[in-house]
């Protein structure tokens, strides 16, 4: 059973296109709740801006700190 660190979060302007995966944060990354993760295990998932909005449609990563 996999725990989901993003449980209860919603994205208003983008869609989730990837499953959460563990990631070792070699560089500082800002998590969705405003905290920083660095030199530790974090989670990330791939997101894409909804097509109804103008601007670049490049995918981006959303990060979360590991649950303990």
Phi and psi in radians as a Rosetta constraint file:
Dihedral C 1 N 2 CA 2 C 2 CIRCULARHARMONIC -1.746 0.35
Dihedral N 2 CA 2 C 2 N 3 CIRCULARHARMONIC 2.324 0.35
Dihedral C 2 N 3 CA 3 C 3 CIRCULARHARMONIC -1.482 0.35
Dihedral N 3 CA 3 C 3 N 4 CIRCULARHARMONIC 2.508 0.35
Dihedral C 3 N 4 CA 4 C 4 CIRCULARHARMONIC -1.881 0.35
Dihedral N 4 CA 4 C 4 N 5 CIRCULARHARMONIC 1.874 0.35
Dihedral C 4 N 5 CA 5 C 5 CIRCULARHARMONIC -1.237 0.35
Dihedral N 5 CA 5 C 5 N 6 CIRCULARHARMONIC -0.215 0.35
Dihedral C 5 N 6 CA 6 C 6 CIRCULARHARMONIC -1.670 0.35
Dihedral N 6 CA 6 C 6 N 7 CIRCULARHARMONIC 0.145 0.35
Dihedral C 6 N 7 CA 7 C 7 CIRCULARHARMONIC -1.021 0.35
Dihedral N 7 CA 7 C 7 N 8 CIRCULARHARMONIC 2.260 0.35
Dihedral C 7 N 8 CA 8 C 8 CIRCULARHARMONIC 1.541 0.35
Dihedral N 8 CA 8 C 8 N 9 CIRCULARHARMONIC 0.027 0.35
Dihedral C 8 N 9 CA 9 C 9 CIRCULARHARMONIC -1.712 0.35
Dihedral N 9 CA 9 C 9 N 10 CIRCULARHARMONIC 2.568 0.35
Dihedral C 9 N 10 CA 10 C 10 CIRCULARHARMONIC -2.315 0.35
Dihedral N 10 CA 10 C 10 N 11 CIRCULARHARMONIC 2.511 0.35
Dihedral C 10 N 11 CA 11 C 11 CIRCULARHARMONIC -1.868 0.35
Dihedral N 11 CA 11 C 11 N 12 CIRCULARHARMONIC 2.155 0.35
Dihedral C 11 N 12 CA 12 C 12 CIRCULARHARMONIC -1.418 0.35
Dihedral N 12 CA 12 C 12 N 13 CIRCULARHARMONIC -0.663 0.35
Dihedral C 12 N 13 CA 13 C 13 CIRCULARHARMONIC -1.913 0.35
Dihedral N 13 CA 13 C 13 N 14 CIRCULARHARMONIC 0.129 0.35
Dihedral C 13 N 14 CA 14 C 14 CIRCULARHARMONIC -2.564 0.35
Dihedral N 14 CA 14 C 14 N 15 CIRCULARHARMONIC 2.860 0.35
Dihedral C 14 N 15 CA 15 C 15 CIRCULARHARMONIC -1.919 0.35
Dihedral N 15 CA 15 C 15 N 16 CIRCULARHARMONIC 2.601 0.35
Dihedral C 15 N 16 CA 16 C 16 CIRCULARHARMONIC -1.519 0.35
Dihedral N 16 CA 16 C 16 N 17 CIRCULARHARMONIC 2.183 0.35
Dihedral C 16 N 17 CA 17 C 17 CIRCULARHARMONIC -2.070 0.35
Dihedral N 17 CA 17 C 17 N 18 CIRCULARHARMONIC 0.121 0.35
Dihedral C 17 N 18 CA 18 C 18 CIRCULARHARMONIC -2.516 0.35
Dihedral N 18 CA 18 C 18 N 19 CIRCULARHARMONIC 2.692 0.35
Dihedral C 18 N 19 CA 19 C 19 CIRCULARHARMONIC -1.402 0.35
Dihedral N 19 CA 19 C 19 N 20 CIRCULARHARMONIC 2.631 0.35
Dihedral C 19 N 20 CA 20 C 20 CIRCULARHARMONIC -1.055 0.35
Dihedral N 20 CA 20 C 20 N 21 CIRCULARHARMONIC 2.419 0.35
Dihedral C 20 N 21 CA 21 C 21 CIRCULARHARMONIC -2.397 0.35
Dihedral N 21 CA 21 C 21 N 22 CIRCULARHARMONIC 2.552 0.35
Dihedral C 21 N 22 CA 22 C 22 CIRCULARHARMONIC -1.210 0.35
Dihedral N 22 CA 22 C 22 N 23 CIRCULARHARMONIC 2.590 0.35
Dihedral C 22 N 23 CA 23 C 23 CIRCULARHARMONIC -2.628 0.35
Dihedral N 23 CA 23 C 23 N 24 CIRCULARHARMONIC 2.271 0.35
Dihedral C 23 N 24 CA 24 C 24 CIRCULARHARMONIC -1.516 0.35
Dihedral N 24 CA 24 C 24 N 25 CIRCULARHARMONIC 2.062 0.35
Dihedral C 24 N 25 CA 25 C 25 CIRCULARHARMONIC -1.388 0.35
Dihedral N 25 CA 25 C 25 N 26 CIRCULARHARMONIC 1.596 0.35
Dihedral C 25 N 26 CA 26 C 26 CIRCULARHARMONIC -1.236 0.35
Dihedral N 26 CA 26 C 26 N 27 CIRCULARHARMONIC -0.522 0.35
Dihedral C 26 N 27 CA 27 C 27 CIRCULARHARMONIC -2.089 0.35
Dihedral N 27 CA 27 C 27 N 28 CIRCULARHARMONIC 2.760 0.35
Dihedral C 27 N 28 CA 28 C 28 CIRCULARHARMONIC -1.120 0.35
Dihedral N 28 CA 28 C 28 N 29 CIRCULARHARMONIC 2.280 0.35
Dihedral C 28 N 29 CA 29 C 29 CIRCULARHARMONIC -2.185 0.35
Dihedral N 29 CA 29 C 29 N 30 CIRCULARHARMONIC 2.478 0.35
Dihedral C 29 N 30 CA 30 C 30 CIRCULARHARMONIC -1.565 0.35
Dihedral N 30 CA 30 C 30 N 31 CIRCULARHARMONIC 2.228 0.35
Dihedral C 30 N 31 CA 31 C 31 CIRCULARHARMONIC -1.453 0.35
Dihedral N 31 CA 31 C 31 N 32 CIRCULARHARMONIC 2.911 0.35
Dihedral C 31 N 32 CA 32 C 32 CIRCULARHARMONIC -1.085 0.35
Dihedral N 32 CA 32 C 32 N 33 CIRCULARHARMONIC -0.434 0.35
Dihedral C 32 N 33 CA 33 C 33 CIRCULARHARMONIC -1.622 0.35
Dihedral N 33 CA 33 C 33 N 34 CIRCULARHARMONIC 0.133 0.35
Dihedral C 33 N 34 CA 34 C 34 CIRCULARHARMONIC 1.648 0.35
Dihedral N 34 CA 34 C 34 N 35 CIRCULARHARMONIC -0.181 0.35
Dihedral C 34 N 35 CA 35 C 35 CIRCULARHARMONIC -1.401 0.35
Dihedral N 35 CA 35 C 35 N 36 CIRCULARHARMONIC 2.878 0.35
Dihedral C 35 N 36 CA 36 C 36 CIRCULARHARMONIC -1.868 0.35
Dihedral N 36 CA 36 C 36 N 37 CIRCULARHARMONIC 2.581 0.35
Dihedral C 36 N 37 CA 37 C 37 CIRCULARHARMONIC -2.195 0.35
Dihedral N 37 CA 37 C 37 N 38 CIRCULARHARMONIC 2.297 0.35
Dihedral C 37 N 38 CA 38 C 38 CIRCULARHARMONIC -2.695 0.35
Dihedral N 38 CA 38 C 38 N 39 CIRCULARHARMONIC 2.287 0.35
Dihedral C 38 N 39 CA 39 C 39 CIRCULARHARMONIC 0.988 0.35
Dihedral N 39 CA 39 C 39 N 40 CIRCULARHARMONIC 0.750 0.35
Dihedral C 39 N 40 CA 40 C 40 CIRCULARHARMONIC -2.657 0.35
Dihedral N 40 CA 40 C 40 N 41 CIRCULARHARMONIC 2.988 0.35
Dihedral C 40 N 41 CA 41 C 41 CIRCULARHARMONIC -1.399 0.35
Dihedral N 41 CA 41 C 41 N 42 CIRCULARHARMONIC 2.207 0.35
Dihedral C 41 N 42 CA 42 C 42 CIRCULARHARMONIC -2.213 0.35
Dihedral N 42 CA 42 C 42 N 43 CIRCULARHARMONIC 3.012 0.35
Dihedral C 42 N 43 CA 43 C 43 CIRCULARHARMONIC -1.986 0.35
Dihedral N 43 CA 43 C 43 N 44 CIRCULARHARMONIC 2.600 0.35
Dihedral C 43 N 44 CA 44 C 44 CIRCULARHARMONIC -2.471 0.35
Dihedral N 44 CA 44 C 44 N 45 CIRCULARHARMONIC 2.684 0.35
Dihedral C 44 N 45 CA 45 C 45 CIRCULARHARMONIC -2.498 0.35
Dihedral N 45 CA 45 C 45 N 46 CIRCULARHARMONIC 2.601 0.35
Dihedral C 45 N 46 CA 46 C 46 CIRCULARHARMONIC -1.526 0.35
Dihedral N 46 CA 46 C 46 N 47 CIRCULARHARMONIC 2.343 0.35
Dihedral C 46 N 47 CA 47 C 47 CIRCULARHARMONIC -2.262 0.35
Dihedral N 47 CA 47 C 47 N 48 CIRCULARHARMONIC 2.752 0.35
Dihedral C 47 N 48 CA 48 C 48 CIRCULARHARMONIC -2.440 0.35
Dihedral N 48 CA 48 C 48 N 49 CIRCULARHARMONIC 2.355 0.35
Dihedral C 48 N 49 CA 49 C 49 CIRCULARHARMONIC -1.102 0.35
Dihedral N 49 CA 49 C 49 N 50 CIRCULARHARMONIC 2.425 0.35
Dihedral C 49 N 50 CA 50 C 50 CIRCULARHARMONIC -1.076 0.35
Dihedral N 50 CA 50 C 50 N 51 CIRCULARHARMONIC 2.502 0.35
Dihedral C 50 N 51 CA 51 C 51 CIRCULARHARMONIC -1.181 0.35
Dihedral N 51 CA 51 C 51 N 52 CIRCULARHARMONIC -0.216 0.35
Dihedral C 51 N 52 CA 52 C 52 CIRCULARHARMONIC -1.339 0.35
Dihedral N 52 CA 52 C 52 N 53 CIRCULARHARMONIC -0.210 0.35
Dihedral C 52 N 53 CA 53 C 53 CIRCULARHARMONIC -1.713 0.35
Dihedral N 53 CA 53 C 53 N 54 CIRCULARHARMONIC 2.465 0.35
Dihedral C 53 N 54 CA 54 C 54 CIRCULARHARMONIC -1.407 0.35
Dihedral N 54 CA 54 C 54 N 55 CIRCULARHARMONIC 2.812 0.35
Dihedral C 54 N 55 CA 55 C 55 CIRCULARHARMONIC 2.010 0.35
Dihedral N 55 CA 55 C 55 N 56 CIRCULARHARMONIC -3.060 0.35
Dihedral C 55 N 56 CA 56 C 56 CIRCULARHARMONIC -1.159 0.35
Dihedral N 56 CA 56 C 56 N 57 CIRCULARHARMONIC 2.518 0.35
Dihedral C 56 N 57 CA 57 C 57 CIRCULARHARMONIC -1.958 0.35
Dihedral N 57 CA 57 C 57 N 58 CIRCULARHARMONIC 0.668 0.35
Dihedral C 57 N 58 CA 58 C 58 CIRCULARHARMONIC -1.311 0.35
Dihedral N 58 CA 58 C 58 N 59 CIRCULARHARMONIC 2.430 0.35
Dihedral C 58 N 59 CA 59 C 59 CIRCULARHARMONIC -1.219 0.35
Dihedral N 59 CA 59 C 59 N 60 CIRCULARHARMONIC 2.681 0.35
Dihedral C 59 N 60 CA 60 C 60 CIRCULARHARMONIC -2.436 0.35
Dihedral N 60 CA 60 C 60 N 61 CIRCULARHARMONIC 2.787 0.35
Dihedral C 60 N 61 CA 61 C 61 CIRCULARHARMONIC -1.680 0.35
Dihedral N 61 CA 61 C 61 N 62 CIRCULARHARMONIC 2.444 0.35
Dihedral C 61 N 62 CA 62 C 62 CIRCULARHARMONIC -1.953 0.35
Dihedral N 62 CA 62 C 62 N 63 CIRCULARHARMONIC 2.309 0.35
Dihedral C 62 N 63 CA 63 C 63 CIRCULARHARMONIC -1.941 0.35
Dihedral N 63 CA 63 C 63 N 64 CIRCULARHARMONIC 2.676 0.35
Dihedral C 63 N 64 CA 64 C 64 CIRCULARHARMONIC -2.511 0.35
Dihedral N 64 CA 64 C 64 N 65 CIRCULARHARMONIC 2.577 0.35
Dihedral C 64 N 65 CA 65 C 65 CIRCULARHARMONIC -1.302 0.35
Dihedral N 65 CA 65 C 65 N 66 CIRCULARHARMONIC 2.674 0.35
Dihedral C 65 N 66 CA 66 C 66 CIRCULARHARMONIC -1.180 0.35
Dihedral N 66 CA 66 C 66 N 67 CIRCULARHARMONIC 2.468 0.35
Dihedral C 66 N 67 CA 67 C 67 CIRCULARHARMONIC -1.379 0.35
Dihedral N 67 CA 67 C 67 N 68 CIRCULARHARMONIC 2.443 0.35
